Amino acid sequence: MVAAALIGVAFAGTTAACARPPATNPPTHEALVTEHMQGNYAAVLRWCPMILADRGADPAQSSWCLFGYPAALRLTLDTEQALKFIGRVCTDTSSAALADPGFRTSYVREVARWYALPMRLQRQDRALARGLPATVAAFSEACQVDPVLVSTGLDTALPTRRLAR
C-alpha cells in the first residue's frame, strides 16, 4: 500500500519534471494557423486574446486572430462566446452602430471560412456539410447580414502550398 503510494508520488514528480513549462511567447503566425488547421484549438484560444490585446503584436497574427479566434470558439462548441466576439467586431466602437454592411458580410464570410478549413483538411465532410450552414446562419445573425450573401462568396477550398505563401 505504502509502496504504491510512493510509486504514485514518484511518477507524479517525474511527470511534472518532464513536462514543458508553459510558453511565455506566442507561437509564430504560421505555427498558430497550423495548430488551428490540425484541430489543436487550445493554442488559438489561449494566445489570440493576448495577441489581440497587444498593440505591438505581429499585424498578420492580429489580423488572423480576428477570424481564427471566433472560428476556434465555434469549433470547440463555445458558440455563445464566438457570437459575442463576432458581434463586437461587427459594431463600430465609437458610435455603437453596426459597421459597414460590406465589412460585416466579408468578416462573417472569412470567419466561416476559418471554421470550415480545418474540417475540410481533417476530412470531416459530414460534419462540415451539417455545421457550415448553421455556422453561417448564426454568424450572419450576430452581424445582422444576409447569410445568402455570406455563402455566395464563401471559399472553403484548401489552398495549395504554393498559393498559401
C-alpha positions as a printed Julia matrix, in Angstrom:
165×3 Matrix{Float64}:
   0.0    0.0     0.0
   2.76   2.43    1.0
   4.88   1.29   -1.95
   2.02   2.01   -4.34
   1.61   5.48   -2.86
   5.34   6.16   -3.19
   5.34   4.97   -6.79
   2.41   7.29   -7.48
   4.25  10.23   -5.9
   7.47   9.37   -7.76
   5.6    9.06  -11.05
   3.81  12.37  -10.5
   7.11  14.04   -9.7
   8.76  12.57  -12.79
   5.85  13.61  -14.98
   5.91  17.14  -13.6
   9.67  17.35  -14.05
   9.41  16.18  -17.66
   6.52  18.44  -18.57
   7.44  21.53  -20.52
   6.73  24.8   -18.79
   4.02  26.85  -20.46
   5.3   29.01  -23.28
   5.63  32.67  -22.44
   5.77  33.91  -26.03
   3.03  33.31  -28.57
   3.72  30.89  -31.39
   4.55  32.31  -34.79
   1.71  33.22  -37.11
   2.36  30.12  -39.2
   2.51  27.87  -36.12
  -0.76  29.26  -34.79
  -2.52  28.7   -38.12
  -1.03  25.18  -38.31
  -2.35  24.36  -34.82
  -5.79  25.58  -35.88
  -5.76  23.59  -39.1
  -4.75  20.42  -37.24
  -7.61  20.82  -34.79
  -5.46  21.94  -31.85
  -7.66  24.89  -30.94
  -6.29  25.29  -27.4
  -3.34  27.32  -28.71
  -5.68  29.65  -30.62
  -7.97  30.04  -27.61
  -5.01  30.72  -25.34
  -2.98  33.09  -27.48
  -5.42  35.05  -29.64
  -6.95  37.09  -26.78
  -3.43  38.09  -25.7
  -2.37  38.84  -29.27
  -5.47  40.95  -29.91
  -4.89  42.91  -26.69
  -1.22  43.58  -27.53
  -0.84  46.76  -29.59
   2.7   45.66  -30.51
   1.69  42.21  -31.77
   2.53  40.98  -35.24
  -0.09  42.56  -37.56
  -0.55  39.34  -39.55
  -1.15  37.41  -36.34
  -3.59  40.01  -35.01
  -5.47  40.06  -38.29
  -5.7   36.28  -38.42
  -6.89  36.09  -34.8
  -9.87  38.29  -35.67
 -11.05  35.39  -37.85
  -9.4   32.34  -36.3
 -10.38  33.03  -32.7
 -14.17  33.02  -33.16
 -13.85  30.07  -35.56
 -11.92  28.12  -32.91
 -14.53  29.06  -30.3
 -17.28  27.67  -32.53
 -15.24  24.54  -33.32
 -14.84  23.89  -29.59
 -18.6   24.36  -29.17
 -18.35  27.68  -27.35
 -20.83  29.24  -29.72
 -22.03  31.82  -27.2
 -18.57  33.37  -26.85
 -17.99  33.15  -30.61
 -21.2   35.07  -31.28
 -20.37  37.7   -28.65
 -16.92  38.23  -30.17
 -18.29  38.46  -33.7
 -20.98  40.89  -32.6
 -18.33  43.17  -31.07
 -16.21  43.11  -34.22
 -19.26  44.0   -36.33
 -20.06  47.01  -34.14
 -18.34  50.38  -34.51
 -16.87  51.04  -31.07
 -17.02  54.82  -31.35
 -20.72  55.06  -32.24
 -22.01  51.65  -31.07
 -23.65  51.37  -34.51
 -23.2   48.44  -36.82
 -20.16  48.65  -39.06
 -20.43  48.92  -42.83
 -22.55  46.08  -44.3
 -19.82  45.17  -46.8
 -17.31  44.79  -43.98
 -19.71  42.73  -41.89
 -20.5   40.4   -44.79
 -16.86  39.83  -45.68
 -15.94  39.42  -42.0
 -18.57  36.73  -41.41
 -17.51  35.02  -44.64
 -13.85  34.89  -43.53
 -14.68  33.61  -40.03
 -16.88  30.92  -41.58
 -14.0   30.03  -43.91
 -11.66  29.52  -40.94
 -14.37  27.41  -39.32
 -14.56  25.22  -42.44
 -10.89  24.86  -43.44
  -9.71  22.64  -40.56
 -12.77  20.43  -41.0
 -12.02  20.12  -44.71
  -8.33  19.31  -44.02
  -9.32  16.69  -41.45
 -11.82  15.24  -43.94
 -14.78  15.78  -41.63
 -17.03  16.14  -44.65
 -20.28  15.08  -43.0
 -19.75  17.39  -40.03
 -18.82  20.21  -42.39
 -21.94  19.67  -44.51
 -24.11  19.91  -41.38
 -22.14  22.51  -39.46
 -21.21  25.11  -42.05
 -24.75  26.24  -42.98
 -25.68  26.52  -39.3
 -22.47  28.42  -38.59
 -23.03  30.84  -41.46
 -26.6   31.42  -40.25
 -25.54  32.03  -36.63
 -22.6   34.27  -37.52
 -24.72  36.2   -40.04
 -27.39  36.8   -37.42
 -24.77  38.04  -34.94
 -23.58  40.6   -37.52
 -27.02  41.26  -38.99
 -26.07  40.32  -42.54
 -27.75  38.16  -45.15
 -26.47  34.56  -44.88
 -27.11  34.07  -48.6
 -24.66  36.89  -49.39
 -22.13  35.36  -46.99
 -22.49  31.91  -48.55
 -22.31  33.24  -52.1
 -18.65  34.22  -51.84
 -17.56  31.61  -49.28
 -14.49  29.67  -50.47
 -13.7   26.64  -48.35
 -11.24  25.02  -50.76
  -7.92  24.17  -49.2
  -5.19  26.38  -50.62
  -2.25  24.68  -52.25
   1.12  25.2   -50.6
   2.2   27.46  -53.45
  -0.89  29.67  -53.14
  -0.74  29.79  -49.34
   2.6   31.57  -49.32
